[in-house]
Amino acid sequence: MSRTYNSLRNIKFSLVGLFVYMLLTYFARIVFLKYLNAEYLGLNGLFYDILSLLSIADFGIATAISYCLYKPLSDHDETKILSIMMFFKKAYIIIGCIIFVAGIVLSFFLSFFIKDMPDIPHINIYFLMFVANTALPYFFSYKQILIIADQKKYISDTYQYAFFSGLCISQIIILMLTKNYFLFLLLQVITTFLRSIFLTMKANKLFPFIKKAQYKKLDSEEKKHISKNVKAMLYHKIGGVVVNGTNNIILSKFISLISVALYSNYLLIINAITTVIHSVFNSLTASVGNLATHSDSDKNTSVFSITNFACFWIYGFSSICLFVLINPFIKLWIGEYYLFSDLIVLSIIVNFYINGMRLSVLTFRDAMGIFWFDRYKPLFEAIINLVASIILAIKLGIAGVFIGSIISTVTTAFWIEPLMLFRHGFKKPVYKYFTNYILYLFITSVTGVITFYTSSLIIISSTIIEFLCKLGICMVIPNLIFFLIFHKTKEFIYIKDIVVSVLKKRPAAS
């Protein structure tokens, strides 16, 4: 099967699963707020961010594993695959133990992360359940990565969303019957364990050779190469976690736990959209990795240009829709009490857009294994983010946290990541990328202003009808403007041909 067919199959399964995931998640949030309260919701968001800091312990090994596996999987080299898997199995077991121990230690210092400690009993126990839920997959997930690297991400997604659906329904029932947060979290831990077990069994069935007791140890040169990539990914992991995983901690420490609860609703919507988009691009990564092992620089650059154009269209459209619709949606969904001001919403959406526009670069960077050359960039990014977010949170409040993230991204990742990809991956000048980026940003901004102004003219007494009218405007205006500007470009024509081939149910050429 072609790389394109594998990618499209992965995308299809991801989108179906995510649709179910979003429906259940939004209903579960309503139930959560009805039977518990906003402080429990804030605690949930805070614990997720603290645990994301602990996930630094995995050093970004998953990405390094995937890169190492693309070529042996393409060559059907079972001995090399097994050797790589056994090497990383030991690493993952160590990481799981580190997270358990670090989590236990952190549980004694939770008051440091919360400005005003809420009157919630057994907070330490709840945190340890989050720790267990985070650490457990590390004892199994090295086999799951093999499934994804072999361009079969749809299998992993099927298991993930099936178990999540069962979890979500069970948690809703438990909250309605008992209002018990402990049982709510216990179901989460049990589901994570069962999903890991079932995925491991599936991997054993798909790749029976990985159960062999005999394997060759990697030689010193191979270990050195892998260690170099893992070391580079550690830096990237630190930067990513600090930039994306500390907003709730800063809000909790310098604003309030309630602000974390309010932000968690916005984050739920944005994460759902981000997860959909990332599923599309993650579904492409293994195929891009396979492409990179067989194609020349011109072919890789051409595919990147198409991917980057798709990234612009998706994130430009999504950003405009979010800015116009997110507050009306939250008002309809859970009430006016949970709304942020327009300034805060704008800072969140700008952060969403500039990070989203990195996705095409990161997809190719991960697939081509270009981790080493910009290894120090995430450290500067993390430092700038923390300093700027804390200072601006004190000066500007909630909006300052997200403006700090924007500043850190623009001053580092925005220009360093594409520069390294083009210099060391494609071995070509990067100016065309930045020219396109500025063009895409300008078109997105102008289109956003037109869409926002047009939608503001809609004033109807029925909140639901007004929301639906604004939704219709958001669906039409951005896509129409993008189409009129880009419909004759080679990138648009290529993507159109792919869509047509899918509709006709025949695989497109790779």
Salt bridges, closest charged atoms under 4 A:
ASP58 OD2 - LYS237 NZ 3.49
ASP75 OD2 - LYS71 NZ 2.77
GLU78 OE1 - LYS212 NZ 3.87
ASP150 OD2 - LYS152 NZ 2.53
ASP157 OD2 - LYS153 NZ 2.92
GLU222 OE2 - LYS80 NZ 2.73
ASP298 OD1 - LYS428 NZ 2.41
ASP366 OD1 - ARG365 NH2 2.86
ASP374 OD1 - HIS236 NE2 3.09
GLU381 OE2 - ARG358 NH1 3.72
GLU381 OE1 - LYS377 NZ 3.57
GLU417 OE2 - ARG358 NH2 2.62
GLU417 OE2 - LYS377 NZ 2.66
GLU466 OE2 - LYS470 NZ 3.24
